[in-house]
Amino acid sequence: MAEHPNASLIRGGYEAFSRGDMATLTELFAADTVWHQPGRSPLSGEHKGRDAVFAFLGKLGTLSGGTYKIELHDLLANDDHVVALSRETASRQGKRLDSLSVQVYHVRQGKTTESWSFIRDDRAYDEFWS
């Protein structure tokens, strides 16, 4: 069975992120996209607009000294949403992050318009990034 087109779109986004391919990511995110990041760390909050989302994504690398990695486990997709199951790892200031997460993407006309993060252990995630 063929993968849903929205699953392929988001899978390509994860691959582009891993390569640092900003051109592909620019095509993936709508200009007015919103990323909702839970918690109370420097990364938390609503990041409104593609530039703000890219700044948030850049902080993952900056704050982790380039060690941040995301491993995609699976994608579930329909015509409106994609759910990504993943594992995030990084190290910083003698701390190690190893976190399971779920990301829900709202997709319209081949673009991500909104995204919500759900972290297995918000407290440990916040502690790592703070």
Wavefront OBJ file of the C-alpha trace (Angstrom):
o trace
v 0.000 0.000 0.000
v 1.321 3.439 -0.924
v 2.072 5.986 1.771
v -0.425 8.850 2.134
v 0.903 11.988 0.352
v 0.849 13.980 3.606
v 2.941 11.295 5.312
v 5.462 11.514 2.459
v 5.470 15.306 2.774
v 6.256 15.243 6.506
v 8.765 12.389 6.140
v 10.581 14.563 3.604
v 10.545 17.396 6.145
v 12.225 15.247 8.789
v 14.851 14.184 6.258
v 15.414 17.805 5.216
v 15.756 18.896 8.863
v 18.384 16.203 9.443
v 20.352 17.475 6.421
v 19.888 21.155 7.279
v 18.026 21.638 3.977
v 16.277 24.964 4.584
v 14.995 25.246 1.003
v 12.903 22.099 1.417
v 11.709 23.189 4.868
v 10.699 26.575 3.457
v 8.480 24.762 0.966
v 7.022 22.558 3.721
v 5.919 25.291 6.149
v 3.259 27.869 5.274
v 4.404 31.458 5.800
v 1.879 31.882 8.632
v 2.445 28.498 10.276
v 2.211 28.193 14.070
v 4.268 25.767 16.191
v 3.011 25.034 19.727
v 5.812 23.858 22.046
v 4.774 22.810 25.575
v 6.543 23.422 28.829
v 8.460 26.181 30.555
v 11.855 26.057 28.875
v 13.458 28.674 26.592
v 11.933 26.701 23.682
v 8.340 26.727 24.985
v 5.467 28.775 23.628
v 3.728 29.572 20.383
v 6.084 30.265 17.521
v 4.060 32.190 14.937
v 5.222 32.432 11.350
v 7.800 30.462 9.374
v 10.693 32.657 10.549
v 9.766 32.131 14.212
v 9.448 28.375 13.658
v 12.860 28.306 11.966
v 14.336 30.299 14.865
v 12.880 27.724 17.271
v 14.281 24.828 15.242
v 17.660 26.584 15.103
v 17.715 26.848 18.913
v 17.552 23.050 19.127
v 20.934 22.904 17.441
v 22.410 25.968 19.118
v 21.466 25.049 22.681
v 22.625 21.449 22.204
v 25.906 22.392 20.555
v 24.786 20.617 17.391
v 24.028 17.309 19.132
v 20.229 17.414 18.731
v 18.897 14.526 16.630
v 15.379 13.336 15.917
v 14.659 9.758 14.904
v 11.316 9.253 13.198
v 9.612 5.995 14.209
v 6.316 6.194 12.366
v 3.801 8.487 10.682
v 0.014 8.332 10.647
v -1.694 10.524 8.063
v -4.982 11.560 6.545
v -6.037 14.472 4.346
v -5.794 17.031 7.180
v -3.263 15.797 9.735
v -0.051 13.887 10.179
v 0.998 12.395 13.502
v 4.728 11.715 13.873
v 6.087 9.367 16.533
v 9.732 10.097 17.255
v 12.669 9.967 19.624
v 14.743 13.077 20.364
v 18.298 12.895 21.658
v 20.855 15.549 22.540
v 23.463 16.460 25.119
v 24.224 19.786 26.759
v 26.064 21.004 29.840
v 26.679 17.462 31.056
v 23.000 16.485 30.628
v 21.574 13.941 28.221
v 18.177 14.109 26.506
v 16.498 10.902 25.390
v 12.818 11.654 24.911
v 9.874 10.131 23.112
v 7.554 12.634 21.479
v 4.471 12.968 19.329
v 4.102 15.784 16.829
v 0.735 16.574 15.254
v 0.850 18.538 11.998
v -2.113 20.248 10.350
v -1.582 20.139 6.586
v -3.376 22.254 3.979
v -2.570 22.257 0.261
v 0.808 20.605 0.767
v 1.962 22.941 3.561
v 2.170 22.571 7.321
v -0.043 25.276 8.802
v 0.112 24.326 12.474
v 2.007 21.914 14.688
v 1.615 20.708 18.273
v 4.346 18.935 20.278
v 3.631 16.370 22.973
v 6.603 15.253 25.059
v 6.609 12.064 27.148
v 8.215 13.761 30.170
v 7.682 17.538 30.040
v 9.556 18.123 33.299
v 12.726 16.329 32.156
v 12.499 18.026 28.754
v 12.217 21.465 30.371
v 15.106 20.701 32.716
v 17.314 19.681 29.827
v 16.674 22.859 27.786
v 16.713 25.288 30.747
l 1 2 3 4 5 6 7 8 9 10 11 12 13 14 15 16 17 18 19 20 21 22 23 24 25 26 27 28 29 30 31 32 33 34 35 36 37 38 39 40 41 42 43 44 45 46 47 48 49 50 51 52 53 54 55 56 57 58 59 60 61 62 63 64 65 66 67 68 69 70 71 72 73 74 75 76 77 78 79 80 81 82 83 84 85 86 87 88 89 90 91 92 93 94 95 96 97 98 99 100 101 102 103 104 105 106 107 108 109 110 111 112 113 114 115 116 117 118 119 120 121 122 123 124 125 126 127 128 129 130
